[in-house]
Amino acid sequence: MALRLRGTFSPNPRVAPLVDGTIQPTGIEIDWESAEAGDLHERHLRDSAHDVFEFSISNFIVTRERARDRWDWVMIPVFASKATLGLNTLVNVDAGIETAADLAGKNFGIPDYTMTAGLWFRAQLRELWGIHPRDIHWHVGRQGDQSHGRQMGFDTDPPRGVTLHWTGAGQVNELLQNGGLDAAFPAADVPIDTTTGRVRRLFPDGGRAFMADFQNSAGFLPVNHVVLVQRRLVEKEPWVAEALFEAFGAAKREAYRRDPTAAGILRNGNGDIDWQAATFGADPYPYGLAANLPMLAMGTHQSNLDGLTTKPWNLADFVPETLRTT
């Protein structure tokens, strides 16, 4: 009899063959739910009701240090999305920002300081231009429990060494239009009006050069979410971790077979798959620890620099033993 689990994932072509049942994990049946990633992350932080789910890498790093009983999860090294929200950055036309190198000293609006897209954007600024988190004034747009940072306590115990303001979603657009903010990430829950003539895109090429430069420097592309499993589940049934890892890998291969553009990374019409393959390789979504250790090392180091955490990660603490050699 198959083990029945509750799972949830935001819409993702590389995971779709698993969610739609084309790919079945060995010995496991999963009842899948779907929603937008931000809403799912808020639910996981609130009640942790699912057995297997996607989650922000940055927030996962934080939960290992700001531990609560309901946040006892381990990682399956499956990385099915890229951190590309920063490529949509908008700037006020009078802010004196020509390129991302000009962001030092500026006021930057972001949906959540703790979000993985923010962590990697800060890592990219540091890697490419030596801009550190403390060099920018950060303004958080999400309010209440919509803010994962608030759920993890950063409103009362703020990140160390950085300037963080809780601006509120309704104010980000107004502040960017009138110059109170110099730049901002737009997002579904932090909308920005692009029709006023007061803002323009920071990356007119959709982020091609920015991502390619970072890949050339760091050796990888920034990863957004990871697959998590309840620790109690893999301790009771150790074989589950490997079965899930194999199933996610099979789903990705099936997605590529169905449609080669499932390997796409960039948005805004700049995701030409031939250019992407020549620049980033045929499969820019490698799974497994071996292929992602440099990424995880930089991500955890950046979390420390961001003031979100203070300790290095111990792989043995957050990866199931059956997957530590993958």
C-alpha positions in Angstrom: 0.0 0.0 0.0 1.4 3.4 -1.0 2.3 6.0 1.5 -0.2 8.9 1.1 1.2 12.5 1.5 -0.1 16.0 1.3 1.9 18.2 -1.1 1.7 21.7 -2.5 3.5 23.6 -5.3 3.0 26.8 -7.2 2.5 26.4 -11.0 5.8 25.2 -12.5 6.3 23.4 -15.8 9.3 21.4 -14.4 7.1 20.0 -11.7 3.8 19.7 -13.6 4.3 16.1 -14.7 4.5 15.1 -11.0 1.5 17.2 -10.0 -0.6 16.0 -12.9 0.2 12.3 -12.1 2.2 11.5 -15.2 5.2 10.8 -12.9 4.5 8.8 -9.7 7.0 8.5 -6.9 7.8 4.9 -6.0 5.6 3.8 -3.1 4.0 7.3 -2.6 0.8 8.9 -3.6 0.6 12.7 -3.2 -2.5 14.8 -2.9 -1.4 18.1 -4.5 -2.7 21.6 -3.9 -1.7 24.6 -5.9 -1.4 28.3 -5.2 0.9 31.2 -5.6 4.2 30.8 -4.0 4.0 33.7 -1.6 0.7 32.6 -0.2 2.0 29.0 0.2 5.0 30.2 2.1 2.8 32.2 4.5 0.8 29.1 5.1 3.8 26.9 5.8 5.2 29.4 8.3 1.8 29.6 10.0 0.7 25.9 10.2 3.2 23.7 8.4 0.4 21.4 7.4 1.9 19.7 4.3 4.3 16.8 4.1 6.2 17.9 0.9 6.3 21.5 -0.5 8.3 24.2 -2.1 9.7 26.9 0.1 12.0 30.0 -0.1 15.6 29.0 0.3 16.3 32.3 2.2 13.4 31.7 4.6 14.4 28.1 5.1 17.9 29.2 6.1 16.3 31.6 8.6 14.0 28.9 10.1 17.0 26.7 10.9 18.3 29.5 13.2 15.0 31.0 14.4 13.6 27.5 15.0 10.1 26.8 16.1 8.6 23.3 16.6 6.4 23.6 13.5 9.3 24.5 11.3 11.2 21.2 11.6 11.9 20.5 7.9 14.6 18.9 5.8 15.6 19.7 2.3 15.3 17.6 -0.8 18.0 19.1 -3.2 15.5 20.0 -5.9 15.7 23.5 -7.2 13.0 24.0 -9.8 12.9 27.8 -10.0 15.3 30.7 -10.5 15.4 34.0 -8.5 14.5 36.4 -11.3 12.2 38.9 -9.6 15.1 41.4 -9.4 15.2 41.5 -13.1 11.9 43.4 -13.0 13.4 46.2 -10.9 12.0 49.7 -11.7 13.8 52.9 -11.0 12.6 56.5 -10.7 13.8 58.4 -13.7 15.3 61.2 -11.6 17.2 58.9 -9.2 20.5 59.0 -11.1 20.5 55.3 -11.6 21.8 54.2 -15.0 22.9 50.7 -14.1 22.7 48.4 -11.0 26.1 49.7 -10.0 24.4 53.0 -9.1 22.2 51.5 -6.4 24.7 52.1 -3.6 23.2 54.7 -1.1 19.7 54.5 -2.7 16.3 53.8 -1.2 15.1 50.4 -2.5 11.5 49.0 -2.1 11.2 45.3 -1.8 8.2 43.1 -1.1 10.1 41.3 1.8 13.7 41.7 2.8 13.9 38.0 3.7 12.7 36.8 0.3 15.1 34.7 -1.7 14.9 37.0 -4.7 16.2 39.8 -2.4 18.9 37.6 -1.0 20.2 36.8 -4.4 19.8 40.3 -5.8 22.0 41.5 -2.9 24.5 38.7 -3.6 24.6 39.7 -7.3 25.2 43.4 -6.4 28.1 42.3 -4.1 29.6 39.9 -6.5 29.5 42.2 -9.5 30.0 45.7 -8.0 31.0 45.3 -4.4 27.7 46.7 -3.1 26.9 45.4 0.4 23.5 45.2 2.0 24.4 48.0 4.4 25.0 50.3 1.4 21.3 50.4 0.5 18.3 51.6 2.5 15.7 48.8 2.3 11.9 49.5 2.5 9.6 46.5 3.0 6.2 46.6 1.1 4.3 43.6 2.5 2.1 44.1 5.5 0.9 41.9 8.4 1.3 38.2 8.0 1.8 38.7 4.3 5.3 39.6 5.3 7.3 36.4 5.9 9.9 38.6 7.7 7.3 39.7 10.2 6.2 36.0 10.7 9.8 35.2 11.5 10.1 38.1 13.9 12.2 40.6 12.0 9.9 43.5 12.7 10.8 43.3 16.4 14.3 41.8 16.0 15.5 43.4 12.8 18.4 42.2 10.7 21.8 43.3 12.0 23.8 45.9 10.3 21.3 47.1 7.7 18.7 49.9 7.5 15.2 48.4 7.2 11.9 50.3 7.0 8.4 48.8 7.1 6.8 50.9 4.3 3.6 49.1 3.5 2.4 47.8 0.2 0.2 50.8 -0.6 3.1 53.2 -0.3 5.7 51.6 -2.5 4.2 52.8 -5.8 3.5 56.3 -4.5 7.0 56.6 -3.0 8.7 55.4 -6.2 6.6 57.8 -8.3 7.5 60.9 -6.2 11.1 60.0 -5.6 10.8 58.8 -2.0 12.1 55.5 -3.3 14.8 55.4 -5.9 14.1 51.8 -7.1 11.8 48.9 -6.2 10.9 45.3 -7.1 7.3 45.2 -8.4 5.3 42.1 -7.4 1.7 41.0 -7.5 1.2 42.1 -3.9 3.3 45.3 -4.4 2.1 46.7 -7.7 3.9 49.6 -9.4 2.3 51.9 -12.1 4.6 51.9 -15.1 2.4 54.2 -17.2 3.2 57.5 -15.5 6.5 58.2 -17.2 8.1 58.5 -13.7 9.7 55.0 -13.7 11.6 52.9 -16.1 13.2 49.4 -16.1 16.6 49.0 -14.6 17.4 46.2 -17.0 16.1 47.1 -20.5 17.4 43.8 -21.9 15.3 41.8 -19.4 18.3 40.9 -17.4 20.3 38.9 -19.9 23.6 40.6 -19.3 23.1 40.8 -15.5 22.4 37.0 -15.2 25.2 36.1 -17.7 27.7 38.2 -15.8 26.8 36.7 -12.5 27.0 33.1 -14.0 30.4 33.9 -15.4 31.6 35.2 -12.0 29.9 32.9 -9.5 29.6 29.7 -11.7 25.8 29.3 -11.2 22.5 31.0 -11.5 20.6 32.1 -8.4 18.0 29.6 -7.2 14.7 30.6 -5.7 12.9 27.8 -4.0 13.7 24.3 -2.7 11.6 21.2 -1.9 11.1 20.6 1.8 9.8 17.5 3.7 8.7 17.2 7.3 11.7 15.9 9.3 9.5 13.5 11.3 8.4 11.8 8.0 11.9 11.1 6.7 13.1 9.9 10.1 10.2 7.4 10.2 10.5 6.5 6.5 14.0 7.2 5.3 13.4 5.9 1.8 10.9 8.7 1.1 13.6 11.3 0.6 15.3 9.4 -2.3 11.9 8.4 -3.8 10.9 12.1 -3.9 14.2 13.2 -5.3 14.0 10.6 -8.1 10.4 11.6 -8.9 11.2 15.3 -9.2 14.1 14.5 -11.5 11.9 12.4 -13.7 9.2 15.1 -13.8 11.8 17.7 -15.0 13.0 15.3 -17.8 9.4 14.7 -18.8 8.8 18.5 -18.9 11.7 19.0 -21.2 10.5 16.2 -23.4 7.1 17.8 -23.6 8.4 21.3 -24.3 12.0 22.4 -24.5 11.0 25.9 -23.4 10.3 24.4 -19.9 14.0 25.0 -19.3 13.3 28.8 -19.7 14.7 31.2 -17.1 14.2 34.8 -18.2 11.0 36.8 -18.5 9.8 39.8 -20.4 10.3 38.1 -23.8 14.0 37.8 -23.4 14.1 34.0 -22.7 15.2 32.8 -26.2 15.9 29.2 -25.5 18.8 28.9 -28.0 20.6 31.9 -26.6 19.9 30.6 -23.1 21.3 27.1 -23.9 24.4 28.7 -25.4 24.9 30.9 -22.3 23.8 28.8 -19.4 23.7 25.2 -20.8 21.0 22.9 -21.9 19.7 22.2 -18.3 20.0 25.3 -16.1 18.1 23.6 -13.3 20.6 21.0 -11.9 19.3 19.0 -9.0 21.3 17.3 -6.3 23.8 18.5 -3.7 27.0 18.0 -5.7 25.8 20.4 -8.4 24.5 23.0 -6.0 27.0 23.2 -3.1 28.6 26.4 -4.4 25.1 28.0 -4.6 24.2 26.9 -1.1 27.5 28.1 0.3 27.0 31.6 -1.2 23.4 31.7 -0.2 24.1 30.9 3.4 27.0 33.3 3.5 24.8 36.1 2.0 22.2 35.4 4.6 24.9 36.2 7.2 25.9 39.3 5.4 22.2 40.4 5.1 21.9 40.2 8.9 19.3 37.4 8.6 21.4 34.7 10.2 24.7 34.5 12.1 25.8 30.8 11.8 27.1 28.7 8.9 25.0 25.8 7.8 25.8 22.2 8.7 24.7 20.0 5.7 24.0 17.0 8.0 21.4 19.1 9.9 19.2 19.9 6.9 19.7 17.2 4.2 18.4 13.7 4.7 21.3 11.2 5.1 20.1 9.2 2.0 20.7 12.3 -0.2 24.0 13.7 1.1 26.0 12.1 -1.7 23.7 13.0 -4.6 
